[in-house]
Amino acid sequence: MQVDDAGGQPGPDSLDSGSSRRRLVEIRCGFAELARREAEAAEARVADMRHRFDAQLAALTTAQTAVDPRVPRRAKEEAHSRFRKAIAKARSRSQVEAAAASWLAEINRVNGAALGAQMRIQRERDATDALAFQFDHLTAIAEANRAMAESAAEACRTAQEALAATQGEEVARAAGDPSSGSAAEMISAHEAARAVSAEAQPEATLAAVALRRTVPAFTVTNADPAAAGGPHAASPASTNGAASSIEAAAPFDLRGPTPPSIVRLLQRDTATMARLVDWLAGPDGDDRRRWQLCLSDFVDAVAATAIDDGCFVFAAGNPFWDQLTVDEAREVARGLAALGYRYDGMGEFADGRVPGQRELAMAVGQAGLLTVRVHSWPGPQEAASLYRQIRVDPIALLADKAPSLTMGELVSMLGRRAEVAADLWNDWSRARPLLLLPSRE
């Protein structure tokens, strides 16, 4: 793959060439083969660890079975019986002291033997717990590697199909096929886009329709509720009587100087949260608490989805991230998450799992980048701090997945997390116009 002067990925024009597409196929399929081998190696490691764990569990069971609490108790009773007989036969003080010393020595021996047995059991139990932790860890890695291998194999097939389609068009044009002209290409591309849209539509549509059944028809108005007589002017009654009952579908300027209030809400602006709660709940204490919780859950759900999608802002100054563009860095972060190395939302890797250079190289390859472009690979200490100076960017997620801020887009974007904002969807006809109001600083 050719690299531009700035060290970035080639542009769309260069990808139209056959050589670039072939190189992309080589990268994707090479990574798919590497991911497949890594997945198989991970499965082998899991199988080996399973055998070790089973053997250790058997050793623990044996050690526990060998310990019979009745044995030391019986030994102590026998020692005490011998002591009493010795006392009965004693004729001098020295004989009594000797019997007592013998009894205490036997008690110490029995206690020492019992303690040694318990220590052996504890060592076997500690070893079993350690192997169980390693087994769970390797199992999680194997599952992540398997998912990564499946994703890489799909990317390889997609790249191969795109290359085959391009080669077929080139052959048709070389043969003088009139149907291979630009008009035919536009029609074919349009039909392909419609097919892809039709395949992707049912899941999102069904989720949106299921929620819309609980929401009355409404019309979005751009009027400011305050200008129309107060915040409660944007009620369902006032928004339902216009010409259409379909949500506005035009994308919003989410990065402008006065973005919609939903942007400030997702940035956890307390003043915006207070205004929205005032408008939606009024003075009623129970309603205020309900809407406060609903909006907070919605913000948390969007933030969690943004983390899953790798929507991060990477601060300058990190030698590894500085080598990549923002889009490339986000692709690498998605690759790390697919391998099981996820951002915990607080500047660290989840569960303390820190990727090594091999995992970073796999994530770079999954992003479609050449590893030779990366000149600065972080060591163990630097890798642990890769996420310490980044922040989540939920606005980038909105711009990509829900630019028109419709309920269908948001529900599809959040997936199962949309359930936490059920009150918001049920009162969407009143909430959406308020979320779309220009924000205040």
C-alpha positions in Angstrom: 0.0 0.0 0.0 1.3 3.4 -0.9 1.7 6.0 1.8 1.3 9.7 1.2 3.9 12.3 2.1 2.3 12.9 5.5 2.6 9.3 6.4 -1.2 8.7 6.2 -3.3 6.2 4.3 -3.8 6.6 0.6 -6.8 8.6 -0.5 -9.9 7.3 -2.3 -8.5 8.0 -5.8 -5.4 5.9 -5.2 -7.6 3.0 -3.9 -9.4 2.9 -7.2 -6.2 1.5 -8.9 -5.9 -2.2 -9.2 -2.5 -2.4 -7.5 -3.8 -0.5 -4.5 -6.8 -2.9 -4.2 -4.6 -5.9 -4.6 -2.3 -4.6 -1.9 -5.3 -4.0 0.4 -6.4 -7.6 -0.2 -2.9 -8.8 0.7 -3.0 -6.8 3.9 -6.5 -7.8 4.9 -6.0 -11.5 4.0 -2.5 -11.6 5.5 -3.9 -10.2 8.8 -6.8 -12.7 8.6 -4.3 -15.6 8.3 -2.3 -14.2 11.2 -5.5 -13.8 13.3 -6.6 -17.3 12.4 -3.2 -18.7 13.6 -3.3 -16.7 16.7 -6.9 -17.9 17.5 -5.7 -21.5 17.0 -2.7 -21.0 19.2 -5.0 -19.4 21.9 -7.3 -22.4 21.7 -4.3 -24.7 22.1 -3.2 -22.7 25.2 -6.6 -23.0 26.6 -6.6 -26.8 26.1 -3.2 -27.1 27.7 -4.3 -24.9 30.7 -7.5 -27.0 31.0 -5.3 -30.2 31.4 -3.1 -28.5 34.0 -6.1 -27.2 35.9 -7.8 -30.6 35.9 -4.5 -32.2 37.2 -4.2 -29.5 39.9 -7.8 -29.9 40.9 -7.2 -33.7 41.3 -4.2 -33.0 43.5 -6.2 -30.7 45.7 -9.0 -33.3 46.0 -6.4 -35.9 47.0 -4.9 -33.6 49.6 -8.3 -32.8 51.1 -9.4 -36.4 51.1 -6.2 -37.5 53.0 -7.1 -35.2 55.9 -9.4 -36.9 58.3 -10.3 -34.6 61.3 -11.1 -37.8 63.4 -7.4 -39.0 63.2 -5.8 -36.1 65.2 -8.7 -36.2 67.7 -8.3 -39.9 68.3 -4.5 -39.5 68.6 -5.0 -36.8 71.3 -7.5 -39.0 73.2 -5.1 -41.9 73.2 -2.2 -39.6 74.4 -4.4 -38.4 77.2 -5.3 -41.9 78.1 -1.7 -42.9 78.3 -0.9 -39.8 80.4 -3.6 -40.8 82.9 -2.3 -44.3 83.2 1.2 -43.0 83.7 0.0 -40.7 86.4 -1.8 -43.6 88.2 1.4 -45.6 88.2 3.7 -42.7 89.2 5.5 -43.0 92.5 7.5 -39.8 92.4 7.3 -36.3 91.2 9.8 -36.9 88.5 7.6 -39.7 87.1 4.6 -37.3 87.0 6.7 -34.7 85.2 8.0 -37.2 82.7 4.4 -38.4 81.9 3.2 -34.8 81.4 6.2 -34.0 79.2 5.5 -37.1 77.1 1.8 -36.2 76.8 2.6 -32.6 75.7 5.2 -33.8 73.2 2.6 -36.1 71.6 0.0 -33.3 71.5 2.6 -31.1 69.8 3.4 -33.8 67.3 -0.3 -34.4 66.4 -0.9 -30.6 66.1 2.2 -30.2 63.9 1.1 -33.0 61.6 -2.4 -31.5 61.3 -0.9 -28.1 60.6 1.4 -29.5 57.9 -1.6 -31.2 56.2 -3.6 -28.0 56.3 -0.6 -26.1 54.8 -0.3 -28.6 52.0 -4.1 -28.2 51.3 -3.7 -24.4 51.3 -0.8 -24.6 48.9 -2.8 -26.9 46.6 -5.8 -24.5 46.9 -3.6 -21.4 46.1 -2.2 -23.2 43.1 -5.6 -24.2 41.9 -6.9 -20.6 42.3 -4.0 -19.3 40.3 -4.5 -21.8 37.5 -8.3 -21.0 37.5 -7.5 -17.3 37.1 -5.0 -18.1 34.3 -7.6 -20.4 32.7 -10.3 -17.7 32.7 -7.8 -15.2 31.4 -6.7 -17.4 28.5 -10.3 -18.3 27.8 -11.2 -14.6 27.5 -8.2 -14.0 25.2 -9.2 -17.0 23.1 -12.7 -15.8 22.7 -11.5 -12.3 21.7 -9.0 -13.8 19.2 -11.7 -16.0 17.7 -13.9 -12.9 17.2 -11.0 -11.0 15.8 -10.2 -13.9 13.4 -13.9 -14.0 12.2 -13.9 -10.2 11.7 -10.6 -10.3 9.8 -11.8 -13.2 7.6 -14.9 -11.2 6.7 -12.8 -8.2 5.9 -10.6 -10.4 3.7 -13.6 -11.7 1.8 -15.0 -8.2 1.4 -11.7 -6.9 0.0 -11.5 -9.9 -2.4 -15.0 -9.4 -3.6 -14.3 -5.7 -4.2 -11.1 -6.6 -6.2 -13.0 -9.2 -8.2 -15.8 -6.7 -9.0 -13.2 -4.1 -10.1 -11.3 -6.5 -12.3 -14.6 -7.6 -13.9 -15.5 -4.0 -14.7 -12.0 -3.5 -16.2 -12.4 -6.6 -18.3 -15.8 -5.5 -19.5 -14.5 -2.0 -20.4 -11.6 -3.5 -22.3 -13.9 -5.8 -24.3 -16.0 -2.7 -25.3 -19.1 -3.8 -23.4 -21.5 -0.8 -23.7 -23.2 -1.7 -20.4 -19.9 -1.0 -18.6 -20.2 2.8 -19.1 -20.4 5.4 -16.4 -24.2 5.3 -16.4 -24.3 1.6 -15.9 -21.7 1.9 -13.1 -23.9 4.5 -11.4 -26.9 2.3 -11.6 -25.0 -0.7 -10.3 -23.6 1.3 -7.4 -27.1 2.6 -6.7 -28.5 -0.9 -6.7 -25.7 -2.1 -4.5 -26.3 0.7 -2.0 -30.0 -0.1 -1.9 -29.2 -3.8 -1.3 -26.9 -3.0 1.6 -29.4 -0.6 3.0 -32.1 -3.2 2.8 -30.0 -5.7 4.6 -29.0 -3.3 7.4 -32.5 -1.7 7.8 -34.7 -4.4 9.5 -32.9 -4.5 12.8 -32.8 -0.7 13.3 -36.3 -0.3 11.9 -37.8 -3.0 14.1 -36.2 -1.4 17.2 -37.5 2.0 16.3 -41.0 0.8 15.4 -41.3 -1.1 18.6 -40.7 2.1 20.5 -42.8 4.3 18.2 -45.8 2.2 19.1 -45.7 3.7 22.5 -45.2 7.3 21.3 -48.0 9.4 19.6 -47.3 11.0 16.3 -45.7 14.3 16.5 -44.1 17.1 14.5 -40.7 18.7 15.3 -40.9 22.4 15.6 -37.8 24.7 15.6 -39.5 27.3 17.8 -37.8 28.1 21.1 -40.2 27.1 23.9 -39.2 30.1 25.9 -40.1 32.4 23.0 -43.5 30.8 22.7 -44.6 31.4 26.3 -42.3 29.4 28.5 -40.5 26.1 28.4 -43.7 24.0 28.6 -45.0 25.5 25.4 -43.3 22.6 23.5 -45.9 20.1 24.6 -47.3 17.3 22.5 -50.4 19.2 21.8 -48.5 22.1 20.3 -46.2 20.0 18.2 -48.8 17.5 16.9 -50.9 19.8 14.8 -48.5 20.9 12.0 -48.2 19.6 8.4 -46.2 16.4 9.1 -45.7 13.8 11.8 -42.3 12.7 10.7 -39.0 13.7 12.5 -36.8 16.2 10.8 -34.1 14.2 8.9 -31.6 16.9 8.1 -28.2 16.5 9.9 -27.4 19.0 12.6 -24.3 21.0 13.1 -22.9 19.3 16.2 -19.6 21.1 16.3 -20.8 24.7 15.8 -20.7 27.5 18.3 -24.4 26.9 19.3 -24.9 23.2 19.0 -28.2 21.5 20.0 -28.7 21.1 23.8 -28.2 17.4 23.5 -24.5 18.1 22.8 -24.0 20.0 26.0 -26.0 17.3 27.8 -23.6 14.6 26.6 -20.7 16.8 27.7 -22.2 16.6 31.2 -23.0 20.3 31.4 -25.0 20.7 34.6 -26.7 23.9 33.6 -28.1 22.1 30.5 -29.2 19.2 32.5 -31.0 21.5 35.0 -32.8 23.4 32.2 -34.0 20.1 30.5 -35.2 18.8 33.8 -37.1 22.1 34.5 -38.7 22.0 31.1 -39.6 18.2 31.2 -40.7 17.9 34.8 -41.6 21.3 36.1 -41.8 21.7 39.9 -43.0 18.1 40.7 -40.3 16.5 42.8 -41.0 12.9 41.7 -41.0 13.9 38.0 -37.8 15.8 38.5 -36.0 12.8 40.0 -37.4 10.5 37.3 -36.2 12.8 34.5 -32.8 13.4 36.2 -32.2 9.7 36.3 -33.5 9.1 32.8 -31.2 11.7 31.2 -28.2 10.6 33.3 -28.8 7.0 32.2 -29.0 8.2 28.6 -25.7 10.1 28.8 -24.0 7.1 30.4 -25.4 4.8 27.6 -24.1 7.1 24.9 -20.7 7.4 26.6 -20.4 3.6 26.9 -21.4 3.1 23.3 -18.8 5.7 22.2 -16.2 3.7 24.2 -17.2 0.5 22.4 -17.0 2.3 19.0 -13.5 3.8 19.8 -14.7 7.4 19.6 -11.7 8.9 21.4 -9.8 12.2 21.4 -6.1 11.4 21.6 -4.0 14.1 23.3 -0.8 15.1 21.5 2.5 14.0 23.1 2.1 10.2 23.1 4.8 8.8 20.7 2.6 5.9 19.7 -0.6 7.8 18.9 1.2 10.8 17.4 2.3 8.5 14.5 -1.4 8.0 13.5 -4.2 10.2 12.2 -7.3 10.4 14.4 -9.2 8.0 12.3 -6.3 5.5 12.2 -5.9 5.8 16.0 -9.6 5.0 16.5 -9.4 2.0 14.2 -6.4 0.7 16.3 -8.4 1.3 19.5 -11.3 -0.7 18.0 -8.8 -3.5 17.1 -7.5 -3.5 20.7 -11.0 -3.8 22.0 -11.8 -6.7 19.7 -8.7 -8.4 21.2 -10.0 -7.9 24.7 -8.0 -4.8 25.6 -10.7 -2.3 26.3 -10.8 1.3 27.7 -12.3 1.4 31.2 -13.5 5.0 30.9 -11.1 6.2 33.5 -7.8 6.3 31.7 -6.8 2.6 32.1 -7.3 -0.7 30.4 -10.2 -2.7 31.7 -9.4 -5.5 34.2 -5.7 -4.4 34.1 -5.1 -6.2 30.8 -2.3 -4.3 29.0 -1.5 -5.2 25.4 2.0 -6.2 24.4 3.7 -5.3 21.1 2.2 -8.4 19.4 -1.3 -7.3 20.2 -0.6 -3.7 19.2 0.8 -5.0 15.9 -2.4 -7.1 15.3 -4.6 -4.1 16.0 -2.5 -1.9 13.6 -2.8 -4.6 10.9 -6.6 -4.8 11.5 -6.8 -1.1 10.9 -5.3 -1.7 7.4 -2.0 -0.1 8.3 1.5 -1.4 7.6 3.4 -2.1 10.8 6.6 -0.8 9.2 5.0 2.7 9.5 5.1 2.4 13.2 8.6 3.4 14.4 7.8 3.9 18.1 6.3 0.8 19.8 5.6 1.3 23.5 7.2 -0.8 26.2 5.3 -2.4 29.0 5.2 0.7 31.1 4.3 3.0 28.1 1.6 0.5 26.9 -0.1 0.7 30.3 -0.4 4.5 30.0 -1.7 4.6 26.4 -5.2 5.5 27.5 -4.3 7.9 30.3 -4.5 11.1 28.3 -7.5 10.4 26.0 -11.1 11.3 26.5 -14.3 9.9 25.1 -15.9 11.9 22.3 -19.7 11.1 22.3 -20.3 13.9 19.8 -18.2 12.0 17.2 -20.5 9.0 17.7 -23.6 11.2 17.2 -22.1 12.7 14.0 -21.4 9.3 12.6 -24.4 7.2 13.8 -27.2 9.7 14.5 -26.5 13.0 12.6 -30.2 13.8 12.3 -30.8 13.1 16.0 -34.0 11.1 15.3 -35.3 8.4 17.7 -34.7 5.7 15.1 -31.0 6.7 14.7 -30.4 6.9 18.5 -32.1 3.6 19.3 -30.2 1.9 16.5 -26.9 3.5 17.8 -27.5 2.5 21.4 -28.7 -1.1 20.7 -29.7 -2.8 23.9 -28.5 0.2 26.0 -31.5 2.1 24.6 -33.7 0.3 27.2 -32.4 2.5 30.0 -33.9 5.6 28.4 -37.4 4.1 28.0 -39.0 7.2 29.6 -37.2 9.4 27.1 -38.5 7.4 24.1 -42.1 7.3 25.5 -42.2 11.1 25.8 -40.0 11.7 22.7 -42.5 14.0 21.0 -42.0 16.5 23.9 -38.4 15.8 24.7 -36.8 15.9 21.2 -37.7 19.6 20.5 -36.1 20.5 23.8 -33.0 18.5 23.1 -32.7 20.3 19.7 -32.9 23.8 21.1 -29.7 25.8 20.6 -27.5 25.4 23.7 -26.4 28.2 25.9 -22.9 28.7 27.2 
